[in-house]
Amino acid sequence: METFDSISKRVSIREYKSKPIEKTLLEKLVDAGRRAPTARAVEPWEFVVVENKETLKKLGEIANTGSFIKDAAGCIAVFSKDTKYYLEDGSAATENILLACADLGIGACWVAGDKKPYVGEVSRLLGAPSDLRLVSLVSLGWPKEKTEQVKNRKLKDVIHWDKF
Ligand SMILES: Cc1cc2nc3c(=O)[nH]c(=O)nc-3n(C[C@H](O)[C@H](O)[C@H](O)COP(=O)(O)O)c2cc1C
């Protein structure tokens, strides 16, 4: 799929089939994440790929804005060292993963990590070292149904040439 097709097709998917995702594809997703740009080239990230059903269930319970993780085939937790640009770096990696999902036909949804009260509990559940910050949880699974991307603000609404 062309890059622009992936960008146009990427959409948050929260309902999944029960079919598992092959390990090689999960690895591809993390590989996409680690190739993201990173401030000062520090590559501060760590990725925890969760496949264990019991852990997915617990993640869905703890991360209450991502309760659908309990029925996901997998979830990638994106952590970052606490660098000056940890949020930008972790977010860039997260978006790379989402675009790779769109390319592979895998349904995914960004579930907030940073700033949520549940970050500590998620970090403890996944055994993350205490100096790492949870940037996002990416819920994964084969989509139950096809969903079109909807964007309310069109190109003409957001683009400005030279100045406002
Ligand atoms: C930083 C960030 C945090 C998000 N957190 C959640 C979340 O906790 N739960 C959720 O269901 N969706 C979450 N989303 C997904 C957004 O709701 C979604 O991207 C938005 O509704 C636009 O829909 P689209 O992704 O289909 O274009 C998050 C997205 C971003 C960028």
The ligand as an ORCA input file, in Angstrom:
! r2SCAN-3c Opt
* xyz 0 1
  C      -3.087     11.189     22.287
  C      -4.282     10.344     21.961
  C      -4.942      9.673     22.965
  C      -6.055      8.876     22.683
  N      -6.624      8.163     23.690
  C      -7.690      7.387     23.423
  C      -8.253      6.609     24.462
  O      -7.784      6.632     25.613
  N      -9.323      5.843     24.155
  C      -9.837      5.774     22.882
  O     -10.803      5.036     22.687
  N      -9.314      6.492     21.879
  C      -8.248      7.300     22.114
  N      -7.658      7.983     21.089
  C      -8.166      7.861     19.718
  C      -9.012      9.080     19.334
  O     -10.241      9.032     20.005
  C      -9.216      9.081     17.800
  O      -7.959      9.189     17.173
  C     -10.119     10.215     17.357
  O     -11.446      9.999     17.787
  C     -10.132     10.390     15.833
  O     -10.575      9.201     15.210
  P      -9.656      8.397     14.167
  O      -8.454      7.893     14.905
  O     -10.543      7.273     13.699
  O      -9.261      9.325     13.065
  C      -6.537      8.782     21.348
  C      -5.859      9.457     20.331
  C      -4.746     10.216     20.624
  C      -4.001     10.913     19.497
*
